[in-house]
Amino acid sequence: MRWQAQLRVTAFTPEQIPPAEGPEIAFVGRSNVGKSTLLNGLMGQKLAHVSSKPGKTRSINFYSVEAGRKFTLVDLPGFGYAALSRSERESWNRLIGDFLSTRGALRLIVHLVDIRHGLLAKDEDFQEWSRNLETPVFVVFTKADKISSGKRSGLVRQYVSAGLRSWDKPLVCSSQEPKTIEALRSFIEAFLDRSDGASEEEGK
């Protein structure tokens, strides 16, 4: 089913973060990992602003999605952009960290990683920090079109063997390859169905 999506809220401060409306899935990753482009591919329209300049997203953006069910995609600011001032980076880190640690509606954190580089220092920092979260972290590799299809599986195995942590087997995606976007879309829908089922069992 094609997703219907719209921007609900753009929040720059904790006070601007809206109440949850159903389950939420957050996307996080280094600046310039291709997060906005991937989100646009998932939603089937250009809602997330794409820029060639790293660190463009400086807010938490909430996108309401209708796909036979309602849920929210949360676009978090990219981390690791060195050109920002120290105070700006610290402010972003607090905003992201507090949201991921305390948001009750959050069901899944999608950690986007550039397949060409694997885990860089800030990615490793995030993976270590997220060990203490109750919310599962799922790795999706971006920019797959930059790597030949025959090399992708080997690279993923290499990164996992080196210590990459993911709730399920990582997916490899590219906004230039619709089949990979559809695979991620299907994964999210199935995850939410499974998450709802688990919540119902716990409530009995």
JOWOWO-V425566 format. One record per residue. N is the residue number from 1. RES is the residue in one small letter. PHI is phi in radians with two decimals (* if undefined). PSI is psi in degrees with one decimal (none if undefined). BURIAL is 1 if it has 9 or more other C-alpha atoms within 8 Angstrom, else 0. Layout:
n=[N N]
res=[RES RES]
phi=[PHI PHI]
psi=[PSI PSI]
burial=[BURIAL BURIAL]
//
This chain:
n=[1 2 3 4 5 6 7 8 9 10 11 12 13 14 15 16 17 18 19 20 21 22 23 24 25 26 27 28 29 30 31 32 33 34 35 36 37 38 39 40 41 42 43 44 45 46 47 48 49 50 51 52 53 54 55 56 57 58 59 60 61 62 63 64 65 66 67 68 69 70 71 72 73 74 75 76 77 78 79 80 81 82 83 84 85 86 87 88 89 90 91 92 93 94 95 96 97 98 99 100 101 102 103 104 105 106 107 108 109 110 111 112 113 114 115 116 117 118 119 120 121 122 123 124 125 126 127 128 129 130 131 132 133 134 135 136 137 138 139 140 141 142 143 144 145 146 147 148 149 150 151 152 153 154 155 156 157 158 159 160 161 162 163 164 165 166 167 168 169 170 171 172 173 174 175 176 177 178 179 180 181 182 183 184 185 186 187 188 189 190 191 192 193 194 195 196 197 198 199 200 201 202 203 204]
res=[m r w q a q l r v t a f t p e q i p p a e g p e i a f v g r s n v g k s t l l n g l m g q k l a h v s s k p g k t r s i n f y s v e a g r k f t l v d l p g f g y a a l s r s e r e s w n r l i g d f l s t r g a l r l i v h l v d i r h g l l a k d e d f q e w s r n l e t p v f v v f t k a d k i s s g k r s g l v r q y v s a g l r s w d k p l v c s s q e p k t i e a l r s f i e a f l d r s d g a s e e e g k]
phi=[* -1.21 -1.41 -1.89 -2.37 -2.66 -1.24 -1.68 -2.57 -1.98 -2.06 -1.80 -2.35 -0.98 -1.17 -1.56 -1.21 -1.40 -1.07 -1.22 -2.17 1.50 -1.15 -2.21 -2.19 -1.78 -1.97 -2.40 3.06 -1.10 -1.00 1.26 -1.46 1.68 -1.13 -1.10 -1.12 -1.15 -1.09 -1.06 -1.10 -1.10 -1.44 1.30 -2.83 -1.53 -1.72 -1.46 -1.29 -1.77 -2.41 -1.34 -1.58 -1.04 1.39 -1.16 -1.35 -2.04 -2.39 -1.69 -1.87 -1.88 -1.97 -1.39 -2.17 -2.03 -2.49 1.46 -2.73 -1.86 -2.70 -2.23 -1.67 -2.01 -1.70 -1.61 -1.02 -1.21 -1.90 1.62 -1.51 -1.17 -1.26 -1.31 -1.21 -1.06 -1.14 -1.14 -1.09 -1.13 -1.12 -1.08 -1.07 -1.16 -1.07 -1.17 -1.07 -1.12 -1.11 -1.17 -1.44 -2.11 -1.32 -1.16 -1.42 -1.25 -1.82 -2.68 -1.93 -1.70 -1.64 -1.51 -2.32 -1.18 -1.10 -1.25 -2.02 1.21 -1.34 -1.59 -0.96 -1.18 -1.12 -1.11 -1.05 -1.16 -1.08 -1.18 -1.09 -1.31 -1.00 -1.52 -1.46 -1.38 -1.30 -1.15 -1.99 -2.04 -1.59 -2.16 -1.49 -1.83 1.03 -1.08 -1.16 -1.44 -2.16 -1.09 -1.02 -1.21 -1.68 -1.16 -1.07 -1.13 -1.13 -1.08 -1.07 -1.08 -1.18 -1.15 -1.11 -1.40 2.08 -1.08 -1.91 -2.57 -1.03 -2.39 -0.98 -1.04 -1.72 -1.98 -2.26 -2.63 -1.14 -1.51 -2.20 -0.92 -1.08 -1.27 -1.17 -1.12 -1.12 -1.20 -1.05 -1.14 -1.07 -1.10 -1.08 -1.16 -1.09 -1.13 -1.07 -1.17 -1.12 -1.12 -1.11 -1.16 -1.15 -1.15 -1.14 -1.14 -1.42 -1.35]
psi=[135.6 136.5 140.7 122.8 154.3 150.3 125.8 -53.5 142.7 120.1 127.6 -16.7 159.9 -33.7 -23.0 -6.7 126.6 162.3 150.3 144.9 80.5 -173.3 150.6 144.8 122.6 142.3 128.4 151.9 172.1 153.8 139.8 21.6 -9.2 24.2 -49.0 -40.8 -41.3 -43.0 -41.0 -39.3 -43.0 -43.5 -11.5 17.7 161.9 82.6 -39.4 131.8 125.7 131.7 148.7 -12.4 119.1 150.9 18.3 -40.9 110.9 18.0 170.1 119.2 129.4 121.6 120.2 131.0 135.5 118.1 52.3 -9.2 162.4 135.3 178.3 132.5 132.3 118.4 108.9 151.3 144.0 147.8 156.7 14.0 106.8 -23.5 -14.2 155.0 160.9 -40.7 -37.3 -44.0 -42.8 -38.6 -43.5 -45.1 -38.9 -43.4 -46.6 -48.7 -44.7 -40.5 -49.2 -28.4 -26.5 -8.2 108.1 -28.9 -7.4 124.2 -30.8 141.0 120.7 112.9 110.3 131.5 131.8 119.2 -23.0 -25.7 -21.1 -154.8 116.2 179.3 -47.0 -32.5 -43.2 -40.1 -43.2 -43.1 -39.2 -45.7 -38.2 -7.7 -29.4 -2.0 146.3 -25.9 130.3 148.0 124.2 127.8 131.8 124.8 132.5 171.3 37.4 -25.5 -13.7 -8.1 137.9 144.8 -31.5 -20.4 -10.3 -48.9 -39.5 -40.0 -42.4 -45.2 -39.6 -45.5 -40.0 -41.5 -29.1 -3.4 2.4 134.3 132.7 139.0 -35.0 173.7 127.2 146.0 152.4 122.8 158.4 136.2 -16.6 -5.2 92.8 -34.0 -35.7 -34.7 -41.1 -35.5 -40.6 -39.7 -44.2 -38.6 -45.3 -44.1 -44.2 -38.4 -45.1 -38.6 -44.0 -39.9 -40.7 -40.6 -41.0 -38.0 -38.5 -39.0 -41.1 -28.9 -8.9 none]
burial=[0 0 1 1 1 0 1 0 1 1 1 0 0 0 0 0 1 0 0 0 0 0 1 1 1 1 1 1 1 1 1 1 1 1 1 1 1 1 1 1 1 1 1 1 0 0 0 0 0 0 0 0 0 0 1 0 1 1 1 1 1 1 1 1 1 1 1 0 0 1 1 1 1 1 1 1 1 1 1 0 1 0 0 0 0 0 0 0 1 0 0 1 1 0 1 1 0 0 0 1 0 0 0 0 0 1 1 1 1 1 1 1 1 1 1 0 0 0 1 0 0 1 1 1 0 0 1 0 0 0 0 0 1 0 0 1 1 1 1 1 1 1 1 1 1 0 1 0 0 0 0 1 0 0 1 1 0 0 1 1 0 0 0 1 1 1 0 0 0 1 0 1 1 1 1 0 1 0 0 1 1 1 0 1 1 0 0 0 0 0 0 1 0 0 1 0 0 0 0 0 0 0 0 0]
//
